[in-house]
């Protein structure tokens, strides 16, 4: 055995024992201090230890869950977009607590409605941290204002003083409900339209009724019962002076609503006319005979153009805001885009798996088109008609019956049939659901928008018309009242 090994071992045990008190007369201690081995370690600095430890849990998941709660994950059965998002005030308060207690630097909070369908800002997501931490992190000092008298940090002050957008509230109940007896429950018809003169038109069975939003009076324009016919589509001209009526026998009638007089009757279709669309003085009509006829109401003798591409009934027609392109949808699951000079579609889209009735052009992005499919498809697709490219799409979970863009915001409304019969407000291009409205008991087949773009009216097979305030009021662009503006005096 190495010489002095026992002395070094005993000295080490005495130093590690908290109850042993070294004696100054101990020969072993004197021997150990005089003869230090080159293998012995340098003695550590003396530290004070308590009899137990208390872990620091400031940055652990447990502390975060106690302060702010864990993010709630909805059940698969109840996973619905109709759940109201947290308010901005609650998120601001949570963010301020994180700044002060957890040392975060959150300076702004997004509106939950504009943050998409993801997790809103202000909810702490669990991070992978150790449960116990044996050393507390040093408190961070605010170097920008070391002599500030405010108890809050700079991040919290900026968070609380930042301007807030007023929270948008959309009523979940309609503000007006009108009875609509004999309103047909047919997906392929278009029986509702709202004119620029603020007059609502609805086709009920064989009759046409007008409802004035100014006086709330209802008047009967015409009745096709004597002719043995029924109404299958209605559409106002852009200025709201003329009303077009498509019938079951294939006629297209043009009426002067103010004079309550029929101007002309256009013949050319061999089946019911289910879709109509105006572009200035040009009128297009789509029929069950698979054809699209283009008319000039000033020369109603014969159609000026005939478009033949669909293999089944044409159930959707819509001109672009610049009057340069026409979109058509049919029961053959096809979406075609036409220009004003060619009789062949410019773009052919076969992505939908059901009938394409819902078509809407964006008034905010030039060339952006939205289309919706039927029960077997349930999707809304957005297209760039300048390039023919599919921009994005969303699965709505229900039959898409109608689409309409807001005039004052980059949003759109969709109405649905099987199986939820809901009305959804979408924000574009994030495709976040702003609101989901319920009220109709059957498919919401008809949709029209007021001239100011603030109100939409929906019709369904439950024979009711419901009015909803869903959008902001659009800014009216009034032309100057000048004698030099001759277009204002020409009807």
Residue pairs with C-beta under 8 A, 6 or more apart in sequence:
4 31
4 35
4 37
7 28
7 31
7 32
7 35
8 32
8 37
8 40
10 28
11 28
11 29
11 32
14 20
14 22
14 29
15 22
22 29
23 29
53 134
55 131
55 132
55 133
55 134
56 132
56 133
56 134
56 135
56 136
57 63
57 131
57 132
57 133
58 102
58 133
58 136
58 137
59 102
59 129
59 133
59 137
60 129
60 130
60 131
60 132
60 133
61 126
61 127
61 129
61 131
62 131
63 102
64 102
64 124
64 126
65 126
67 97
67 101
67 102
68 94
68 97
68 98
68 123
68 124
70 126
71 119
71 123
71 124
71 125
74 80
74 83
80 436
81 117
81 424
81 433
81 436
82 433
82 436
85 112
85 113
85 120
86 112
86 120
86 122
86 123
87 112
87 167
88 109
88 111
88 112
88 164
88 167
90 122
91 109
91 112
91 120
91 121
91 122
91 123
92 109
92 122
92 159
92 160
94 122
94 123
94 124
95 104
95 106
95 109
95 121
95 122
95 159
96 152
96 156
96 159
96 160
98 104
98 106
98 122
98 124
99 105
99 106
99 152
99 153
99 155
99 156
99 159
100 152
100 153
100 156
102 124
103 137
103 139
103 140
104 155
105 155
106 121
106 122
106 155
106 159
107 155
107 158
107 159
107 162
108 121
108 158
108 159
108 162
109 121
109 122
109 159
110 120
110 121
111 165
111 167
112 120
113 168
113 427
113 432
113 434
114 427
114 430
114 432
115 121
115 432
116 430
116 432
117 432
117 433
119 125
142 148
142 153
142 154
144 154
145 154
148 154
150 157
152 160
168 434
170 425
170 434
170 435
170 437
170 469
170 470
171 468
171 469
172 435
172 437
172 438
173 439
174 439
174 466
174 467
174 468
175 467
175 468
175 469
176 466
176 467
177 464
177 465
177 466
177 467
178 211
178 464
178 465
178 467
179 463
179 464
179 465
180 202
180 204
180 459
180 463
180 464
180 465
181 204
181 463
182 204
182 205
182 463
183 191
183 202
183 204
183 446
183 459
183 460
183 461
183 463
183 465
184 191
184 205
184 461
185 442
185 443
185 445
185 460
185 461
186 445
187 315
187 355
187 357
187 374
187 399
187 401
187 417
187 443
187 445
188 274
188 288
188 313
188 315
188 331
188 355
188 357
189 203
189 232
189 233
189 274
189 445
190 232
190 233
190 234
190 235
190 274
190 275
190 276
190 446
191 202
191 203
191 204
191 231
191 232
191 233
191 234
191 446
191 459
192 200
192 201
192 202
192 203
192 234
192 446
192 447
192 448
192 457
192 459
192 465
193 200
193 201
193 234
193 235
193 236
193 448
194 200
194 201
194 236
194 448
194 449
194 450
194 451
194 457
195 201
195 236
195 237
195 240
195 243
195 257
195 451
196 236
196 238
196 239
196 240
196 451
197 239
197 240
197 241
197 257
197 451
198 212
198 213
198 214
198 450
198 451
199 210
199 211
199 212
199 213
199 236
199 240
199 257
200 210
200 211
200 212
200 213
200 448
200 457
200 465
201 208
201 209
201 210
201 211
201 221
201 234
201 236
201 243
201 257
202 208
202 209
202 211
202 234
202 446
202 459
202 465
203 209
203 231
203 232
203 233
203 234
203 245
204 231
205 230
205 231
206 223
206 224
206 225
206 229
206 230
206 231
207 220
207 221
207 222
207 223
207 224
207 225
207 231
208 220
208 221
208 222
208 223
208 231
208 234
208 243
208 245
208 255
209 218
209 219
209 220
209 221
210 218
210 219
210 220
210 221
210 257
211 217
211 218
212 219
213 450
221 243
221 255
221 257
221 260
222 245
222 255
222 260
222 262
224 230
224 231
224 247
228 249
229 247
229 248
229 249
229 251
230 247
230 248
231 245
231 246
231 247
231 248
232 246
232 247
232 248
232 272
232 273
232 274
233 244
233 245
233 246
233 273
233 274
233 275
233 276
234 243
234 244
234 245
234 246
234 276
235 243
235 244
235 276
235 277
235 278
236 242
236 243
236 244
236 278
237 243
237 244
237 278
238 278
238 279
238 280
240 257
241 256
241 257
241 258
241 491
242 254
242 255
242 256
242 257
242 263
242 297
243 254
243 255
243 256
243 257
244 252
244 253
244 254
244 255
244 276
244 278
244 283
244 285
245 252
245 253
245 254
245 255
246 252
246 272
246 273
246 274
246 275
246 276
246 285
247 253
247 272
247 273
248 272
249 272
250 267
250 268
250 269
250 270
250 271
250 272
250 273
250 287
250 289
251 265
251 266
251 267
251 269
251 273
252 265
252 266
252 267
252 268
252 269
252 273
252 276
252 283
252 285
252 293
252 295
253 262
253 264
253 265
253 266
254 262
254 263
254 264
254 265
254 266
254 283
254 297
254 300
255 261
255 262
255 263
256 262
256 263
263 297
264 297
264 300
266 285
266 293
266 295
266 300
266 303
268 293
268 302
268 303
269 285
269 287
269 289
269 291
269 293
270 287
270 289
271 287
271 288
271 289
271 313
272 287
272 288
273 285
273 286
273 287
274 286
274 287
274 288
274 313
274 314
274 315
275 285
275 286
275 314
275 315
275 316
275 317
275 328
276 283
276 284
276 285
276 286
276 317
277 283
277 284
277 317
277 318
277 319
277 326
278 319
279 319
279 323
279 326
280 323
281 296
281 297
281 298
282 294
282 295
282 296
282 304
282 319
282 323
283 294
283 295
283 296
283 297
284 292
284 293
284 294
284 295
284 317
284 319
284 326
285 292
285 293
285 295
285 317
286 292
286 313
286 314
286 315
286 316
286 317
286 328
286 330
287 293
287 313
287 314
288 313
288 314
290 308
290 310
290 311
290 312
290 313
290 314
290 330
291 306
291 307
291 308
291 310
291 314
292 306
292 307
292 308
292 310
292 314
292 317
292 326
292 328
293 303
293 305
293 306
293 307
294 303
294 304
294 305
294 306
294 307
295 303
295 304
296 304
305 343
306 343
307 328
307 338
307 343
308 343
309 328
309 334
309 336
309 344
309 345
309 348
310 328
310 330
310 331
310 332
310 334
310 336
311 330
311 332
311 334
312 330
312 331
312 332
313 330
313 331
314 328
314 329
314 330
314 331
315 329
315 330
315 331
315 355
315 356
315 357
316 327
316 328
316 329
316 330
316 356
316 357
316 358
316 359
316 371
317 326
317 327
317 328
317 329
317 359
318 326
318 327
318 359
318 360
318 361
319 325
319 326
319 327
319 361
320 326
320 327
320 361
320 367
320 369
320 385
321 361
321 363
322 366
323 340
324 339
324 340
325 337
325 338
325 339
325 340
325 346
325 367
325 385
326 337
326 338
326 339
326 340
327 335
327 336
327 337
327 338
327 359
327 361
327 369
327 371
327 385
328 335
328 336
328 338
328 359
329 335
329 336
329 355
329 356
329 357
329 358
329 359
329 371
330 336
330 355
330 356
331 355
332 355
333 350
333 352
333 353
333 354
333 355
333 356
333 373
333 377
334 348
334 349
334 350
334 352
334 356
335 348
335 349
335 351
335 352
335 356
335 359
335 371
335 383
336 345
336 347
336 348
336 349
337 345
337 346
337 347
337 349
337 369
337 383
337 385
337 388
338 345
338 346
339 346
346 385
346 388
347 383
347 385
347 388
349 371
349 381
349 383
349 388
349 390
351 381
351 390
351 393
352 371
352 373
352 374
352 377
352 379
352 381
353 373
353 376
353 377
354 373
354 374
354 375
354 376
354 377
354 378
354 399
355 373
355 374
356 371
356 372
356 373
356 374
357 372
357 374
357 400
357 401
357 402
358 370
358 371
358 372
358 373
358 380
358 400
358 401
358 402
358 403
358 414
359 369
359 370
359 371
359 372
359 403
360 369
360 370
360 371
360 403
360 404
360 405
360 412
361 368
361 369
361 370
361 405
362 368
362 369
362 370
362 405
362 410
362 412
362 428
363 405
363 407
364 405
364 410
365 410
366 386
367 384
367 385
367 386
368 382
368 383
368 384
368 385
368 391
369 382
369 383
369 385
370 380
370 381
370 382
370 383
370 403
370 405
370 412
371 380
371 381
371 383
371 403
372 379
372 380
372 381
372 396
372 400
372 401
372 402
372 403
372 414
373 379
373 381
373 400
374 399
374 400
375 399
375 417
375 418
377 400
378 395
378 396
378 397
378 398
378 399
378 400
379 393
379 394
379 395
379 396
379 400
380 393
380 394
380 396
380 400
380 403
380 414
380 426
381 390
381 392
381 393
382 390
382 391
382 392
382 393
382 428
382 429
383 389
383 390
383 391
384 390
384 391
391 429
392 429
392 431
394 426
394 431
396 414
396 416
396 424
397 420
398 416
398 417
398 418
398 419
398 420
398 421
398 422
399 416
399 417
399 418
399 419
399 443
400 414
400 415
400 416
401 414
401 415
401 416
401 417
401 443
401 444
401 445
401 446
401 447
402 414
402 415
402 444
402 445
402 446
402 447
403 412
403 413
403 414
403 447
404 412
404 413
404 447
404 448
404 449
404 456
405 411
405 412
406 412
406 413
406 453
406 471
406 472
406 474
407 449
407 452
407 453
407 471
407 474
408 453
408 454
408 471
408 472
408 473
408 474
408 475
409 471
409 472
410 427
410 428
410 429
411 425
411 426
411 427
411 428
411 434
411 471
412 425
412 426
412 428
413 423
413 424
413 425
413 426
413 447
413 456
413 470
413 471
414 423
414 424
414 426
415 422
415 423
415 444
415 445
415 446
415 447
415 458
416 422
416 423
416 424
416 443
416 444
417 443
417 444
417 445
418 443
420 438
421 438
421 440
421 441
421 442
421 443
421 444
421 460
422 436
422 437
422 438
422 444
423 436
423 437
423 438
423 439
423 440
423 444
423 456
423 458
423 468
424 433
424 435
424 436
424 437
425 433
425 434
425 435
425 436
425 437
425 470
425 471
426 432
426 433
426 434
427 433
427 434
435 470
437 468
437 470
439 466
440 458
440 460
440 462
440 464
440 466
441 460
441 462
442 460
442 461
442 462
443 460
443 461
444 458
444 459
444 460
445 459
445 460
445 461
446 458
446 459
446 460
447 456
447 457
447 458
447 459
448 456
448 457
449 455
449 456
449 457
450 456
450 457
452 473
452 474
452 476
453 471
453 472
453 473
453 474
454 469
454 470
454 471
454 472
454 473
454 474
455 467
455 468
455 469
455 470
455 471
456 467
456 468
456 470
456 471
457 465
457 466
457 467
457 468
458 465
458 466
458 468
459 465
459 466
479 485
479 488
481 488
